[in-house]
Amino acid sequence: DCFVAGMDHKLYHKWWNGSAWSGWENLGGTVLDNPGAVSWGPNRIDVFYPGTNFHMMHKWWDGSAWKGEEDLGGILSSGVGVSSWQKGRVDCFVEDLNSAMSHLWYS
């Protein structure tokens, strides 16, 4: 799965189905810098990006449909780096307004 910010500031998604790449799927939202995505378990993908007002935004795939455009707050000055080191754990890294790295996690 690949995620990009489109020229129209919408989130786009493309995936490999085992034999061919899909077309670009418009997931909407307002994306103001590079998104970061991670899978922390089967049938789960979480995508984070700077959205409206440069807040961290969150969308997720639950195995059957895309959910959310959850506003996680903060003020970001960069795209989002994201990783997972165990099932159910997500770590996000961003640059804040003071040029410092900020870390947000869910477990």
C-alpha positions in Angstrom: 0.0 0.0 0.0 1.2 3.5 -0.9 -0.1 6.8 0.3 0.6 10.3 -1.1 -0.6 13.9 -0.7 -2.2 14.9 -4.1 -1.7 18.3 -5.8 -5.3 19.0 -4.5 -4.2 18.3 -0.9 -6.2 15.1 -0.7 -5.0 11.7 0.6 -4.5 9.1 -2.2 -4.0 5.4 -1.8 -2.7 2.7 -4.3 -2.3 -1.0 -3.5 -0.9 -4.2 -4.9 -3.4 -7.0 -5.1 -0.9 -9.8 -5.7 -0.9 -9.5 -9.5 -1.5 -5.8 -10.4 -1.4 -2.3 -9.0 -4.8 -0.6 -8.4 -5.6 2.9 -9.7 -5.3 5.8 -7.2 -8.1 5.9 -4.7 -9.0 9.3 -3.3 -9.4 9.1 0.5 -10.3 12.8 0.8 -9.2 14.8 3.8 -6.9 17.8 3.8 -3.2 16.8 3.6 -0.6 19.5 4.0 2.6 17.4 4.0 3.7 13.8 3.5 1.6 11.1 5.1 3.0 8.2 7.0 1.4 4.7 7.1 1.9 1.5 9.1 0.3 -1.8 9.6 0.4 -3.1 13.2 -1.6 -6.3 12.6 -3.7 -8.3 10.1 -6.2 -6.2 8.1 -5.1 -3.0 9.8 -3.5 0.1 8.3 -3.1 3.4 10.0 -2.3 6.6 8.1 -1.2 9.9 9.8 -0.7 13.3 8.2 -0.6 17.0 8.8 -4.1 18.2 8.1 -6.2 21.3 8.5 -4.4 23.8 10.8 -1.4 21.4 10.6 -3.0 19.2 13.3 -2.0 15.5 13.2 -4.8 13.6 11.4 -5.5 9.9 11.5 -7.4 7.6 9.1 -7.4 3.8 9.3 -8.4 0.6 7.4 -10.2 -1.9 9.7 -10.2 -4.8 7.3 -13.4 -3.8 5.4 -13.5 0.0 5.1 -11.6 3.2 5.6 -12.6 5.0 8.8 -12.1 8.4 10.4 -10.4 11.6 9.8 -9.6 11.8 13.5 -8.0 15.0 14.7 -5.2 14.2 17.1 -4.2 17.8 17.7 -0.8 19.3 18.0 0.8 21.7 15.5 3.1 19.9 13.0 5.8 21.5 10.8 6.6 18.3 8.9 5.2 15.1 7.5 4.7 12.2 9.8 7.1 9.2 10.3 5.3 6.2 11.8 6.4 2.7 12.9 5.1 -0.3 14.8 7.3 -2.7 16.8 4.6 -5.0 18.1 0.9 -5.9 17.5 -1.3 -3.0 18.6 1.6 -0.5 19.0 2.0 2.6 16.8 4.7 5.3 17.2 4.5 8.6 15.3 7.3 11.1 14.9 7.0 14.7 13.7 8.8 18.0 13.8 7.1 20.6 16.0 7.1 24.4 15.7 10.3 24.6 17.8 12.1 22.3 15.3 12.2 19.5 17.9 11.1 15.9 17.3 7.8 15.1 19.0 6.6 11.5 19.6 3.0 10.3 20.0 2.2 6.7 20.5 -0.8 4.4 20.9 -0.6 1.0 22.6 
